[in-house]
């Protein structure tokens, strides 16, 4: 999964650079390149965190329903974590 995200990010940045080289690097191209790099960094960070399994709900040991990972107690049955 992470390799696919890396490939998409690199392809997007290379596409913006190729467009800049073909049409000249004006201010719009530089802004789009900065946005592509920022989005790429964000996408890589999210995919790395998703791969660790930290993202997503936890389950209550008592009732088995989904709860927030940072919640100190279950909102369904009131059991402490």
C-alpha positions as CSV (number, residue, x, y, z in Angstrom):
1,X,0.0,0.0,0.0
2,X,2.7,2.5,1.0
3,X,4.7,1.7,-2.2
4,X,1.6,2.6,-4.3
5,X,1.3,5.9,-2.5
6,X,4.9,6.7,-3.0
7,X,4.6,5.9,-6.7
8,X,1.5,8.1,-7.1
9,X,3.2,11.0,-5.2
10,X,6.4,10.8,-7.3
11,X,4.4,10.5,-10.5
12,X,2.3,13.6,-9.6
13,X,5.4,15.7,-8.7
14,X,7.1,14.6,-11.9
15,X,4.1,15.5,-13.9
16,X,4.0,19.0,-12.4
17,X,7.7,19.5,-13.1
18,X,7.3,18.3,-16.7
19,X,4.5,20.7,-17.2
20,X,6.6,23.5,-15.7
21,X,9.5,22.6,-18.0
22,X,7.3,22.5,-21.1
23,X,5.4,25.8,-20.3
24,X,7.9,27.6,-18.2
25,X,7.9,27.9,-14.4
26,X,5.6,30.8,-13.8
27,X,4.1,31.6,-10.4
28,X,1.1,29.3,-11.0
29,X,3.3,26.3,-11.7
30,X,5.4,27.0,-8.6
31,X,2.2,27.1,-6.4
32,X,0.9,23.9,-7.9
33,X,4.3,22.2,-7.4
34,X,4.3,23.3,-3.7
35,X,0.7,22.0,-3.3
36,X,1.6,18.7,-4.9
37,X,4.6,18.3,-2.6
38,X,2.5,19.2,0.5
39,X,-0.3,16.8,-0.5
40,X,2.3,14.1,-1.2
41,X,3.8,14.5,2.3
42,X,0.4,14.4,3.8
43,X,-0.6,11.3,1.8
44,X,2.6,9.5,2.8
45,X,2.1,10.3,6.4
46,X,-1.5,9.1,6.4
47,X,-0.6,5.9,4.6
48,X,2.2,5.1,7.1
49,X,-0.1,5.7,10.0
50,X,-2.8,3.6,8.4
51,X,-0.3,0.8,7.9
52,X,0.5,0.6,11.6
53,X,-3.1,-0.1,12.5
54,X,-3.4,2.9,14.8
55,X,-6.1,4.5,12.7
56,X,-9.6,3.2,13.4
57,X,-11.9,2.4,16.2
58,X,-11.1,0.1,19.1
59,X,-13.5,-2.4,20.5
60,X,-14.9,-2.6,24.0
61,X,-13.8,-5.7,25.9
62,X,-17.2,-5.9,27.7
63,X,-19.8,-5.3,25.0
64,X,-17.7,-5.6,21.8
65,X,-18.9,-2.4,20.2
66,X,-16.7,0.2,18.5
67,X,-15.3,3.0,20.6
68,X,-12.8,5.8,20.1
69,X,-9.2,4.7,20.7
70,X,-8.6,7.6,23.1
71,X,-11.9,7.1,25.0
72,X,-11.4,6.2,28.7
73,X,-14.7,4.4,28.8
74,X,-17.2,2.7,26.5
75,X,-20.1,5.0,25.6
76,X,-22.4,2.1,25.1
77,X,-22.0,0.1,28.3
78,X,-19.8,2.4,30.5
79,X,-17.0,-0.1,31.0
80,X,-13.6,1.4,31.8
81,X,-10.8,0.6,29.3
